[in-house]
Amino acid sequence: MMKIPFLRPSLVRKEKWAYYLTQIDESRIYSNYGPLNNRFERRVLQQHFGGQGAVTTVNNATTGLMLAISQSRRRGGKYALMPSFTFPATPLAAIWCGLIPYFVDIRPDDWCMDEELLEQVLKKLGDQVAVVVPYAVFGTDLKLDTYRQLHRNGIPVVVDAASSFGTTGEKGQFGCGFPGMVVFSFHATKSFGIGEGGLVYSGNPSLVDEVRQAGNFGFSPDREVTMQGLNSKMSEYVAAIALATLDAFPKKRSTIERVVQWYKEQFQQHHLFHQGWRYQETKGRVTPQFLSVLCPADQSNQEIVNQLHGRGIEARTYFSPSCHQHRQFQSCPRTALSVTHHIAGRILSLPLWEELTVEHIRFIVGGVSTNDRRHHLGVRGARERGLSDL
Ligand SMILES: *Cc1c(COP(=O)(O)O)cnc(C)c1O
């Protein structure tokens, strides 16, 4: 039986960062925004954001979200408006800041927060809104015009861009120039994976200074604690891997894009779009973490996951359950979440990693198509497609 895991992250190999480790041995600086960390930040700012704004590293995106929300939230506000269709880190970060997540439904095409609905909620809640936290779903180049306007009008916006590092659109790297804060994850399973790590960006450097200070226990330059800080610093060892990953990223990205292209071709060849399968309508050049697709409305994504499992293919359903369906968030206020429910019932996350071949993708897509599932003949079905040796 062919075994295809959901993810097989492959981070840069140690030979690629050995050179940087030697520098740590020499500098004997191991953390606290050391030379490698600062070199990484400078390179990211230049190469990805064209030198516009500022960045600071964090030890992961969850801490980055906590710091960004805590530094920008309106005092007196109590709600953090966000989609339920996101990773639980988004509402958890708000709760750690003493806020109540308020879930807003999403749009059916790009699966991002519905901005018209958000407008209504903002009107209804008024001063009770502390912060708005949109999520750029699965790395799409979400248009930020509405959020830029909100932020300028005094409603702070923190963008959860956990899956968007490397996403480029008309304005270059996603988030470039945005006046609020934009938080990226470098977790091993993200497109720019370094193990654990993240980055907070803003077009407004003074916001980034605040996050950086809060991430170092809130110490002011004369070492007085002046804010509710914590420790979010990235060690020099992680910065070494991050620097090596910057070098390796363009190749990694094009390898993943090739696999994504094979998926699209196979979906077309199996006529799945005619049968009601739907892709997310993404914008910009995206390097996804996994392949997200909606099954036809009359099928159950969970059944397809089980079906694939029987063929040795590991699939998931991100983000189903959605956040409001987790016990921790069940009591959080929300709008009607009918689109979220609809998408969560159909979402299927398929394997994506660099060594997947076109034969693998043919086998996976064959496994999801109704036709092939009806002829679930095991060995014979596989042999017919010339895959018995895989
Ligand atoms: C991965 C992810 C996070 C958390 O990132 P970490 O770096 O693992 O803390 C937050 N939000 C979303 C949408 C994510 O996908």
The ligand as an SDF file (V2000), in Angstrom:
LIG
                    3D

 15 15  0  0  0  0  0  0  0  0999 V2000
    0.4360   28.4090   12.0310 C   0  0  0  0  0  0  0  0  0  0  0  0
   -0.5470   29.4460   12.3480 C   0  0  0  0  0  0  0  0  0  0  0  0
   -0.4450   30.2290   13.5090 C   0  0  0  0  0  0  0  0  0  0  0  0
    0.5520   29.9470   14.5930 C   0  0  0  0  0  0  0  0  0  0  0  0
    1.8800   30.0700   14.1840 O   0  0  0  0  0  0  0  0  0  0  0  0
    3.0410   29.5200   15.1540 P   0  0  0  0  0  0  0  0  0  0  0  0
    4.2850   30.0980   14.5660 O   0  0  0  0  0  0  0  0  0  0  0  0
    2.9910   28.0240   15.0390 O   0  0  0  0  0  0  0  0  0  0  0  0
    2.7710   29.9990   16.5220 O   0  0  0  0  0  0  0  0  0  0  0  0
   -1.3540   31.2430   13.7090 C   0  0  0  0  0  0  0  0  0  0  0  0
   -2.3270   31.4880   12.8290 N   0  0  0  0  0  0  0  0  0  0  0  0
   -2.4850   30.7470   11.7140 C   0  0  0  0  0  0  0  0  0  0  0  0
   -3.5820   31.0740   10.7680 C   0  0  0  0  0  0  0  0  0  0  0  0
   -1.6030   29.7000   11.4340 C   0  0  0  0  0  0  0  0  0  0  0  0
   -1.7730   28.9650   10.3320 O   0  0  0  0  0  0  0  0  0  0  0  0
  1  2  1  0
  2  3  1  0
  2 14  2  0
  3  4  1  0
  3 10  2  0
  4  5  1  0
  5  6  1  0
  6  7  2  0
  6  8  1  0
  6  9  1  0
 10 11  1  0
 11 12  2  0
 12 13  1  0
 12 14  1  0
 14 15  1  0
M  END
$$$$
